[in-house]
Amino acid sequence: MSNIAFKTLSKIAGPLIFVEGVNDAAYGEIVEIKLANGDRRQGQVLDTRKGLAVIQVFGPTYGLGTAGTSTKFSGETAMLSVSDEMLGRTFDGVGKPRDTGPKIISKEKYDLVGAGINPYSREEPSEFIQTGMSNIDGMNTLVRGQKLPIFSGAGLPHNLLATQIARQAKVLGASENFSVVFAAMGITSEEANFFIKQFEESGALGRSVLFLNLSSDPSMERILTPRLALTTAEFLAYEREMHVLVILTDMTNYCEALREISAAREEVPGRRGYPGYMYTDLASIYERAGKIKGRKGSVTQIPILAMPADDITHPIPDLTGYITEGQIVLSRELNRLNIQPPVDVLTSLSRLMNQGIGNGRTREDHRNLADQLYATYAQGKDARALSAIVGEEALSETDRKFLKIANNFERKFVNQGIDENRSIEHTLDIGWELLSNLPESEMKRIKSEFIIKYRKQVDKETERGA
């Protein structure tokens, strides 16, 4: 059908065009659109029924008219040329170079749609990824093959956190090949320049691939951007045996584009106007993370989304939470206190943490120490709330110790500089320092042998420093 040009465009609705008289168009098929003035654009078949093809246009639809516009169906789905030369490069939301480098030309082409990994073929994630962030490494550990989203809010510094993780993340082992695929959707030109500058100045660009979709770009491109990133990641992981960290920001902009398409198709809306298939669509992205048995590489995902009105029950974070393995939640309260990054440890969770920590991976005391810090911080926050009512002087001596530890936990453990890269040993040592003033009778979640081994070691170092 590639030689047949259809001039039966009957309707244009936002980013969609409707072509009649097409009986055998395939879902996902790439279409070439030729305007009356000779300009050419690309699109993709979104729906086909009873001789009608619904095509989403990649790019603006201005200038399109029902008269004089022709469409050719290629018979092929969207493919991406992949190559080792993509490392160190920056592309736009449809895979065209944004930098001064040449277009990627390769015999190897991958389908953009991809597929979720068959559960039978999945290898259980069990290896630690060090991000250099104490609040993640120490309390909500990231494991190879995991999908761990960051739930943020408007105005919170999730982009700073994303770039810091991208710069610092590594696997513990000098022989391991590690790379980062960074995809940003619906960002401003200022944010795009910020991301590029951060990667260039840190030297991380050489091991990274960037896909940047601007807010001024057609929203339809946001549907492609995460799939371009994941297709690239799968090539690097499963063909080049690399461990790839994929950072996707902001998935809220992606879902807004999905809602726009649904409205243009005049579909019956679901919760808050989002399409009823949004769960399935998000799963088609998130489930492309993991490890495959018999393959050395892995794909780990950190999707970032800004919760509308800071509502964690909003459909986007709600559905994301069902699919992914935990979440890192940013706190507006901590941000007001200038705690950066403002990660709320108590509402954050990594469901695969236990599989990536412990002796031989991080350190033998990691699980016990994290549990004790969590419990102590929670009790300290309760003491803080009580002191706001009755005053700190009315608290018991033990409650005042918990309150002090909670304050220090935020200032010394959670809070860290934008260029501060902490090893896992440093993170755990900070945790022991915070607990140094807590009576042993209150350290109910740590084995006595770890208290003897690590707490006394910290006490000796403190004495030497004094």
Secondary structure, 3 states (H helix, E strand, C coil): CCCCEECCEEEEECCEEEEECCCCCCCCEEEEEECCCCCEEEEEEEEEECCEEEEEEECCCCCCCCCCCEEEEEEEECEEECCHHHCCEEEECCCCECCCCCCCCCCCEEECCCCCCCHHHECCCCCEEECCCHHHHCCCCEECCCECCEEECCCCCHHHHHHHHHHHCEECCCCCCEEEEEEEEEECHHHHHHHHHHHHHHCHHHHEEEEEEECCCCCCHHHHHHHHHHHHHHHHHHCCCCEEEEEEECHHHHHHHHHHHHHHCCCCCCHHHCCCCHHHHHHHHHCCCEEECCCCCEEEEEEEEECHHHCCCCHHHHHHHHHCCEEEEECHHHHHCCCCCCECHHHCEECCHHHHCCCCCCCCCHHHHHHHHHHHHHHHHHHHHHHHHHCHHHCCHHHHHHHHHHHHHHHHHHCCCCCCCCCHHHHHHHHHHHHHHCCHHHCCCCCHHHHHHHHHHHHHHHHHHC
